Amino acid sequence: MNEPLDFNLRHLDAIAAAARLGGISAASQALNLSQPALTQAIAKTEARLNQSMFDRQPGGAVPTEAGRRLAFRIERALGYLTRGGQSVRRGARLPPLPHIERRVTLGQLRALIAVDEAGSFALAAMRTGLSQPALHRAARDLEQQLGVPLLMRQGRTVQPTPAAGRFLRFARLARAELQAGLDEIAALRSTGAGRIVVGTMPLARAVLLPQALARFARTYPAASVEVVEAPYLELLARLREGEMDLLVGAMRDPVPVGDVVQEPLYTDDPVIVARAGHPLAGTDPPFAALEGYPWVIAAAGTPTRQRWEQMFADHGLTPPRLRVECGSVLVIRGLMLEDDWLTLMARDQFLFERRAGLLVEIPGAGIALRRRIGLTMRGDWHPTALQAAFVETFRVTCADWTSAKAMADQPFRYA
């Protein structure tokens, strides 16, 4: 499997220039390379990918479908590197450098990312298979090219400087674009090949995402999907850095950053949930009665916690003291089955426990707790055909789920 940061950026730049300018001659002039050198650079990449990037014709080199797709991704990757490098220069009050993206190498990016993720040169060397001196040298060379320090030692660890933090985001986005280009070339050989990384929040895990995954896997058996579960802010950070393609789950209002977009797909009504043998089960208690039982709710700052606090405030009451704060649905379910705990959940989240007669809904939440469920994506995301197909599959799944819930006399069935 090709790792995008193992390629030669100069060779990739040659492909992009030849595709953009319509031939080897024009590209060699733009990159200040001889035509034989540029031709050789393209040939090495073609050999590695086992795919022709250009059709050589009397009138010049015409990009193949593979060449066109890869060139598009290379251009986007180079654009990210330009933005990242110039952002670092501005932050250090240094003048911009022309063609800064051509001053760095993918090996330097790989070294910086590896040390940032590992926290030390020793561990980064073990993970990448590169020697520590090679990593040190690559990091130092990148610092010299950008004109700012990027790594600093803190005790036994190595931490990125603020400048490195800004640059790393764009470096990872560049890597994501190159990976998308490699995936698109793989899809030309094997229909539906490629990889998707989906971040999921609790509301989508129980029914919606599993059904969408099942549908998608049947249609695209050559595809690989990685599902990542984590707190919202961690998922959002990984999405913004290109390490994740999209998030599914509860939307934020307002969205905390300006470079992502949200697409609402359906509305969810959280309800109060208890075990089947709870003293309030099967009753319609006055809301004040809910204060007398222990609650387990997610930590402060989460949408569920905010709605829980608002629910009590709407009734003129102070929320009871929380003895347990937890956002894990599995832990919450287990806790409620042990004693008279209460919580807020989407009906989808305890669908199977409700059918099994283990958990029940307690009236009292009201419609004020409604929240929108949907997709969160980068604003400048340009999905591959496979990624776009997954997004459409999830949209259709949500539409079917909404229709099924509206038909109260017909139980929902998996498609």
N, C-alpha and C positions, 0 to 999 in steps of 0.2 A: 504494500500500500504506500502510495506517495504521500510524504509529509510536505505540506506547502512551503514550510520554511527551509526545506532542504534544497530547494531550487536556487539557481543563480538569478538574482534580480536583474542583472544586466541582460541576460538572455531573454527573460520575460519582457523586459522593456523593449527589446528588439522586435519581438513578436507584435507587441501593441503598436509600436511606431510603424512597422511595415503595414499592418492592417489599417491604421488610421490614415496614413499618407499614400496608400495605394501602390506600394512597391518597395523593393529592396534599395534602389538607388536613392529615392527620396529619404528613406529611413536612415540610410548610412550618413547622409549629409546632416540630418537633424541631430543624430546622436554622435556625430564626429567620429564615426568608425568607417573603416574601409569596407567595401562591399564583401570581400571574402570573409572578413572577420564577422560581419553581421550574418552572413549566410551560414557560417559555421555555428554561430550562437543559436540560430533557429534550428539547425539540423540536430544539435545536441539535445535540445528540448524535445523535438519530435521523436528522437530515438528513445528517450527516456519514457515518453508517454505512449510510444508505439502508435502514434497518430500523426497524420500529416496536418500541418497548420495552414499550408498554402498550396494552391494549384499553380505550378509554374507554366505560364503561357507566354507567347511571343510579346504580348503587350504589357507584361509585368506579372507580379505575383498576386493572385486573388485568394483571399482567405477562404478556407473550407468552413463548413459549419462548426467544426471543432475549433478552428482558428478564430472564427468570429466570436464565439462564446467566450473562449479563454481571453482574448484581447479585451473584451468588455470588462471582464473581472479584473484583469491586470490594471486597466486604466483606473478603475475604482480603488484598487489597492494603493496604487501610486498616489491617488488623490488624498487618501487617508494619511499616507506618510508625509505628504506635503503639509497638510493641515496640522499634523502632530508636531512635525519639526519646527514649523514657523510659530506654532503656539508656544513651544518651549523657548524659542528665541525671544518672542515678545515678553514672556514672563520674566526672563532674565534681562530685559531691556537691551537686547542685542539686535543689530540690524538683520533683516531677513537675508537668507542666502538663496541665490538662484538655483533652481533644480536641486533643492535639498534632498528630495527623495532619491536622487541618483548618487548621493554621497554615502548612503548607508547600504548595508547588505542584509540579506535575510538571515545569514548566520549571526550577525550582531543582534538582530531582533530576537532570534531564538535564544541567544544567551541571556539577554535582559529579561525576557519572559520567564525563562527557566529559573533564574536566580530569584526573581520576584516571587514565584510560586513556591520554591523550595525554602527560601529564607537563608540559604547559605550556598557558597560555591561548591562545597563538598557534596551536599545532597543533590544539587543541580547536576553535578558531574555524574553521579550515580544514575540519575533518572534519564539523562540524555545520552550517556555513553561517551561523552566528550571529556577530555582531560581538564583538570582545574586550570592549568596555565592557558589552555585554549579559551576557556570561558573568561578568564581575567583579561586576556588580550582583546577578545571581542568586545567586552564591556568598556575597556579603556578606549578602544578605537571609536566606539560609538559616542562616548563622551567628547572626544576630540572633534568628531564631525559636527555634533550639535553645539559644542561650545559651552556645555554646562555639566556639572557633576550629576550623576544619575544614581549611584549607589553609595550608601554610607554604612559603616559598621556600628552596630549597637550591641555591645556585649559579645555574645557568641553568634549573633545573627547579623545578616546583611539586609538592610531595609532600603526601599526606593526613596529617593528624595522627592519633594513635591513636584519638581520638573519631570522626573521619571514617571510619577503617577499620571501626569497629563499625557505624556508621550505613550505610555503603555496602553491606554485605551485605544488610541489610534493604531498602534502596532497590532493589537489583537483584532481590530476591525479589518485591517489589511489582511491578516492571516485568514479571517473568515471569508473574505472575498476570494482569495486564492483557492481556499478549500471548496467554495461553491463552484469555481471554474473547473476544478478537478472532478467534482461530482457530476457536473453537466457533461463533461467528456465521457465519464463512465456510463452515463445514461444513454449516450449515443451507441455504445457497444451492447449494453444490456438494458432494455426498456424498464424504466422505473427504478434503476439503481441510484443510490445516493443515501445520504444520512440527514436526519432531522433531529434537533435537540429541542425538547419541549419542557418548559418549566410549568409546574402545576401547583396551584393553591388548593386548600382543602375542599372547596365547594365543587371542584370539577373531578375529584378523584374517585368518588364512589360509583357513579354511573356514566356520566357524560364522556369523560376521557376514555375509560375502558371500551365503551361502545364505538367511539370514533376510531380508536386504535384497531379494534377488531375489523371494522369496515375497511380501513385503510390497508391493513395487512393482507386482506383477501384480494384487494384490487392491485396492490403493488408488492408482490412477494419478494422482490429483490431489494426492497428498501430496508433501511435500518433506522429505528426510532429509539432515541434515548430519552427517558422521562426523568426529570430532576425535581425532587421535592426539597424545598428550603423555605425559610421565611421570606416574605415579600421583598424586603429591601435587598436581600442577597440575590434573589432571582432577578430583580430589576437591574442591579449592577452588572450581573453577568450578561443580561440581555443587551445592555448598552455597550458592552465591550465586544459583542459579536460571538460570545461563547455559547449563546443560546439563540434560537431562532424566534421563538414567541413564547408568551405566557398565556395560560388559560386559567380563569377563575374570577373572583370578585374584583371589580374595577374600583379605582380610587377617584374620589371627587374632592378637590381637583387632583389631577395627576401630578406627582411631586417634581417631575422634570419636564422640560420642554421639548426634548428630542425623541419622545415616544408618542405613539398614538394609541387610542383605545377604541375598540369596536364592540359596542353592546350587542348581545345576541338574545338574551332573555332576562326576565326579572324574577328574582327569587324572594320568597317571603320566609325569613327565619321564624322558627316556632320554638316554644318552650318544650323541653323534652325531659322525661323522667323514666325510671324503670317501671315495668308493668305493675309491680306491687306497691308503688308509691302511695302514700295516704291521699294525695290529690288526684290520683288516676281515676278517670271516669267521672270527675266532678267538674263544675264550672265555678272555681273559687273566686272570691273577691281578690283583687290584685294584691291588697295588703297582706294576704295570707302567704304570698310568695316570699316575703321577707323572712319568714320563720324557718326556712330550709337552707342548707348549704348550697352554694353555687360554685361551679367550676367554669371559668371563662378565660379566654386568651388574655395575654398581657396588654398593658396600657398602650394605646396608640394604634391598635389593630381595629379594623372596621367592626368586627364582632363586639369588641369591648366597648367601642363608642356607642354602638346601637343598644347594647345592654344598659349602659349608664343612662342613655337618653330615654329608654323605656321606663325606668324608675322616675326620672325627672318629669316625664310627661304626666305621671300620676302624683306629682308633688311629693315624692319620697326620695330619701337618700339611699343609694345602692348599699346593700349589706356588705360587710367586710368579707373579702375573698380569702378563704383559707387555702385555696389552691388556684394558681394561675397556670393555665396550660392551653396550648393551641393544637395539641395532637389529638385528632379524633379518636384514635385507638385508645389512648390513655383515658380520655373522657368517657368513652363507652364503658371501659372496664371499671372505672370509678363509680359510675352510676349504677351498674349492676350489683355493686357491693353494698350500697346504702341509699339514703333518700336525697341524693344530690339532684340538682337541677342544672340545666345548661340551655344555651341557644344553639340550634342547628338548622340547617336547611333540611327540608323533608327528604331530599335526595340522599343526604348523608347518613340517615339511619333507615333507609328503605328496607334493607334486608332484615334488620333487627325488628322493625315494625311488623313485617310479614311473619317473622318467627314468634311474635308475641312477647318480645323481650323489652322493647322500649315503646313508650306511648307519648302522644302529644297532649300537653296541658294547655287549655285555652288561656288567653290573656295577652299574647304578644302584640296583636293588632297589626294593621297594615303599615304603620309608620316605620317599620323596620325594613321595608323593602330595599333591595339592593340589586344593582345591575351586574350581570355575569357576562363575560365576553373575552375578547382577545386583546393582548397588549403587544405591540410590535414597535420596532425602531421606525422613526419617521422617514428615514432614507433607505429603508430596507428594500432590496430588490430581490424577491424570492426566486429560487430556481423553480422549474416547472413542477418538480416533486414537492417542494415546500408549499407552492401555491395550491397543489392538489390536496395536501393535508389540511390547509386552511379551509378550503371549500368543503372537505369532508366533515370538519368540525362544525361548520356553519349548518350543513344539512342535518347533522346529528342533533344540534340544538333546536332546529326548527321542528324536527320530528318529535323530540322530547316535549317541547312546548305544546304541540298539538295533542300528544298523548295525555298530558296532564290535564288539558282542557276537556277531555272526554272522560268524565268521571265514571261513566258506566262501563268503560273498557279498560282493563288493566294494561299497563305498558308491557310490550313484548320486544325483545331484542330483534333487530332486523337481521 
